[in-house]
Amino acid sequence: MEKKLVDSRKEEIIDACEKLYKEIGFNNVNIKLIGENISFSRTSIYNYFATKEEIFLALVAREYLKWNKELLKIYENDILSKDELIEKIAVSLSKRKILLKLISMNMYEMEENSSYENVKKYKMAYTESVNILKKCIIKFLNKNDEEATKLVFTFFPFMIGIYPYSAVTKKQSKAIEELGFKYAYYTDYNLIKMGLECIFR
C-alpha cells in the first residue's frame, strides 16, 4: 500500500478517535466505534493499529508535534524576556487541551498496551518537545545545558497535573464546597504560567 494512503488512513483513524474521545471519553472509545466513524472497513484499522491504546498514543504524538511547531516559532524569536517566554509557552500549551488531558489520565495504559514501534514514534515527538523547550531556555534565559535540563524535567512532570486542576467537574466542585475547602480555580493557561514562573524564577 502506498505511503500516502497509509498516512491518510492513519490520520482518519486518529481523527475519529479524537472526535469520540471528546464526546464519550477514553474508557468508552473502542475499535468498533472508531470503525463506525471512518470511511473504510473497521477490520482495516488493524492494518495500522493493534489496539485502541496505540491509536490514542498516536493522537498524543500528533498533539506533541503540533506543539513542537509552536515551540519552534517561539525559538525563532531573536530576543525574549523571561516573562515573554513564559507567556508564549503558556499560550501555546494551553491550546493543547487533549494533550494535557491524555497525559494526565491515560499515559501509562497507552504505552503499556502499544507495540515498541508505536511507543518509539510517540517518544520521538515527546523528545522533540523536550529538546525544543530546552533550546528556548538556553537561548532566552541564558542557562547552560545542565541547568536547562533540570528546568525542563521539572516542567514536564508538572504538565501531568495541569488538566486535573483546571478541569474541575460539577461533582468535584460540589464535594469541595460541601467540605468547606477554599479551592483556587485556575484555567490551564494560568496554571501553566504560574508553574513556569516558579520553575524559571
BELHU-V621678 format. One record per helix or strand. SS is the DSSP state (~ for helix, > for strand). FROM is the first residue (numbers start at 0). LEN is the number of residues. If there is no record, write none. Layout:
[[SS | FROM | LEN] [SS | FROM | LEN]]
//
This chain:
[[~ | 2 | 22] [~ | 30 | 5] [~ | 41 | 6] [~ | 51 | 24] [~ | 81 | 13] [~ | 96 | 9] [~ | 106 | 6] [~ | 115 | 26] [~ | 144 | 15] [~ | 161 | 5] [~ | 169 | 9] [~ | 187 | 12]]
//
